[in-house]
Structures are given as structure tokens and as C-alpha cells.
Amino acid sequence: MVCAGVILWEMLVGEIYFSWVRFSWQIADAVVEGHRPNVPKDEMYSDYSDLVAECWHTSPTSRPPFETILKRLEKLKNDV
């Protein structure tokens, strides 16, 4: 669920994911090499940051399924 992590990261940070790249293959190469944008570690957003990091796990089988992501986001929304 890298896509969900990207969208959540963009919402938290207010920037575009890998905005420095000129070609889409550069993103693919960077991700395969293990590069990820910095995840904010602000205490207020730590639950969101943790979710982003989980979505970007290098092993696809270690990433949460979309249903889990939705449940966690719903819980975070209700906690606010």
C-alpha cells in the first residue's frame, strides 16, 4: 500500500512526493534503492507518521492491507 502512504505523507507534509525528479522512472529507481521522503516525527502526528512508515516498508508483505489502513485512519479521526 505504498500509494496510501504517499497520499498520507503528502497531506501531512504539504509537499509533492519526490518532487525533485524529472522522470517517473527516477521514482521507481529511488524506491527500489530504499529511498523514502522524510516522515515527520512531530509528536502530534506520530500515529500518522507510523502508518506512513508501515505503508513504505521495503517488504510488500509487511505493509498493512488497505482495510487495516482505513480502520486505523477512522480510529485516528475519531480520536481527534
N, C-alpha and C positions, 0 to 999 in steps of 0.2 A: 504494500500500500504506500509506495513512495509518493504517489500523486497526492494522497491525503496529507502526507507530511509536508509536501511542498506548499500546498494551499494554506495549511495552518501556519506554516512558517512565514509565508508572505503576509498573512493577516496580522501576525504578531509583530513582525519587524517593519512592515510597511515598505518593503523593497521587493524587487523582482529577483527571483531565484536565478543565480548565476548570470546576473545582468551584464557581466563583463565579456561574455562570449559573443562571438560574431556568427558562429555556425552551430547548428544543433548537435552535430557530431562531437563538438568540444564538450558539451554537457555529458554526453554518453561516456566519452573517454575519462572525464574527471570523476564521474560517479563510479565507474569500474575501478579506477585507481584509488577509490576510497575517500575522495574529497567531498566534503559537505559544507554548506554555509554554516557560519557560527550560529548556534542555537542560544538565544538569550537565556541567561541564568537568573533573571530577576525573580526574587522570592515570590512576588505576586503572581507570576506566570509559570511557576515551576511545574505544575501539573501539565500544562500545555507543552512546555519545553520537553518534559519527559516523554510525552506522547509523540512529539515530532521526532525525537531521537530514536524511539522504538520503531517508528514507521520507516526510518532510514537505516535500520540495521543492515549490515552487509550481507547477512544471510536471509534470503527471502522467507524461509520457513520460520524465522524468528520474529518476523513482523506481525503485528496484530491483524486479524481479519477485519474487514470493513464493519461487520456487525459490532465487534468489540469497540472499534473506534467511535461508532455512533453512540453506543451506550455510555462510553466514558465522556464524550462531549455533552451528552444530555445531562449526566450527573454534574459535570462542571458548571453547566448553565444553571442548573437548579441550586447549586451551592452558592451562586453569586447573589 
